[in-house]
Structure formats: C-alpha cells, structure tokens
Amino acid sequence: MRPIYLLDTNVISEFSKPFPNQSTIKKILEKEELCATCSVVWQEFVQGYDRMPEGKKKQKVLECLQTAKETYEIIPYDGFASQICGELRARCENLGTPVPYCDSQIAATAIANNMILVTHNTADFEPLVKNSMLRVEDWWE
C-alpha cells in the first residue's frame, strides 16, 4: 500500500519523549502502514541526535531512530520536489512570507508525492499551505 501521510520530525520524535502525547502515538500506530517520512526529516533527526550529549536521552533517541528507519519508508528529496520547492520558496518570498529551507523541502516532498504532511508545527507551514497544494494534519489533541 502506498503511504499517504508524510511524518514530520516532531511527529516521529514523539516516540522518544518521556511523556509522549498518547492520542498522537495512537493515531500514528493506527495509520502506521500508511505513513512514511522523507530524507529531509531523516537528516533533521540524525543531526539532532548527533548534537546531543551522551546519556539516557540520547540512547532513547537512537532507539527511536532505529525503529523509524525500520518502520517507515524514507521518501527521497528528488528533482521534482526540488523544482516544487524552488517555485514555492520564490512565491512565498515574493509575498513577504519567507519560509525555512528545510520546511519548504519537507512540504515540497509531500506535494511531489501527493501526501498529507503530519506535523504539530502547523503555523510553520501556514505560508506554504496558503501558496500551494500542501495538505497538513495535526494529530495532537
């Protein structure tokens, strides 16, 4: 079955928290076979892990990384997504609402693959939603 939900970094990292949002975890597990992540999210996750000091928290994040890699397909940031990203970033900048580079890459990957981006940072993606076909869901309650 083709994945339809693209999980953002803050969604996957919920599994590594000492007190994760239970309704979010439940939705992720219910829709697990329909979920994937992307290479840009993977990069953010690995970078965050590598910057952490040694300790229990870092070990928990490593376990989360390993589980995510085994569980979710990692959609590449490819030529089609990069074209969408460039057009979208220019459109947002021209309208006075520039967006962070990684967020625009994640959004472009979702658009290029006709996926719904699942994030808790909906405000960060608002300019992208307004200026594209990006669809976003927030699974926090």
Helices and strands as residue ranges (DSSP letters): E 5-7, H 9-12, G 13-16, H 22-30, G 32-34, E 35-38, H 39-51, H 56-71, E 73-75, H 79-94, H 101-112, E 116-118, H 122-130, E 135-137
